Amino acid sequence: MSAPAAASTSSATLTLSPEILASFKPARVFRKHNEAGRSFTSLSFDDKGEQLITAGEDETIQLFNARTGKHQKQLYSKKYGVHLTRFTHKSSAIIHASTKENDDIRYLSLHDHNYIRYYKGHTKKVVSLQMSPTDDTFLSGATDDTVRLWDLRASHAQGLLNVAGHPCVAYDPSGYVFAVGLNLRSTILLYDIKNFDKQPFLNIQIDDPILSQRTYPPRVPVLTSLAFSNDGKWILVGTSGDVHYVVDSFDGHIVARLECVPQPGSTSPAGVMGLERAVASPYERPMEPSAGLSSEEVKWTPDGRFVVGGSIDGKIHVWDVAPPPEQRPPHYPPPSPECTLFPIKSIDGHVGGPSRAVAFNPKTAMFASAGNDLAFWLPELGEGGAPDPAV
């Protein structure tokens, strides 16, 4: 199996299935493009699925060709730091958050490595950033208790929400609705983009009865990411703990909890997953979740059926959230706050460190995962073959 094989596994000709997802293996592993011991922190594919951009703790931006599996360019952001790299709708430009000097968002040309514009307003670290799927606006959430709406063409925010807590943001596929996750009350608020400054039209409360049964008071994980499914029906809620959630974006009900199968000998009712744990086995010493620690480790596949996520022990987990009725096993539970789904496959991914970020290619049957190294994953489609060596 070679990296260029990605070009022949277009989502237009290949329907993802549990068997296909279970067959994914690393086709390329990159271990020489960040400083030793420094982790990648974010991943973003361009709209065509042809390029991948990364951010790293070593303050570098790395550009990869997702079709050929080749490293293309390394850019430095030593002055400002870098986090949450996001392609605009042009593959030649990105936006990213800062980690040093100030908390501006920066608009960068990849062609000549010049900054086109700075977006000023946030006074504390930006922890969530997403481009609109339909136009050149974008949303940001920061620990200064604000969510801001921006336009690439203007340096000042077009809209401002004052919120409480560490917010995460997401657009729905239409671009007309956006969601804001707030940790103060484990709440998700849904807004109409045309009425940015009005009250949310839906309040979703994440009330997990299973956590209440395990400890009292329940240890509620920090919400770190939001993502709508491809049809806008569901919202994937990523957390820093050992559980993620899928909620209905129309009525606000919890559709399913996503956990891992408990490991043999573990004292935890859930399997090892959350990045708020210690970074070394046996992962029992809790860490205080911090902004950016675990904001990209769980994503939808483009068809909205599967969820792919990383974990503290480096494994990549795959959940089948929405199997078609004819493929549902007899024990498949109906949607409810107590419906817990376990991975259909857990794959060894990043040995020696957490898998902190995952991103599924929007156009091709491949995904990327990152921790201390970066891996491109492809399915084995019948002929087999060994994965390419690390590069």
Secondary structure, DSSP 8 states (H G I E B T S, - for coil): --GGGGGG-BTTT----HHHHHT-EEEEEE-SSS-TT--EEEEEE-TTS-EEEEEETTSEEEEEETTTTEEEEEEE-TTT--EEEEE-SSTTEEEEE--SS---EEEEETTTTEEEEEE----S-EEEEEE-SSSSEEEEEETTTEEEEEETT-SS-SEEEE-SSS-EEEE-TTSSEEEEEETTTTEEEEEEGGGTTS--SEEEE---HHHHHHSSS-----EEEEEE-TTSSEEEEEESSS-EEEEETTT--EEEEE-----TT-SSSS-S--TTS-SSTT--S-----TTSSSBSEEE-TTSSEEEE--TTS-EEEEE----GGG--TT---SSTT-EE--SEEE---TTS---EEEE-SSBS-EEEESSSEEEEE---SS------B-
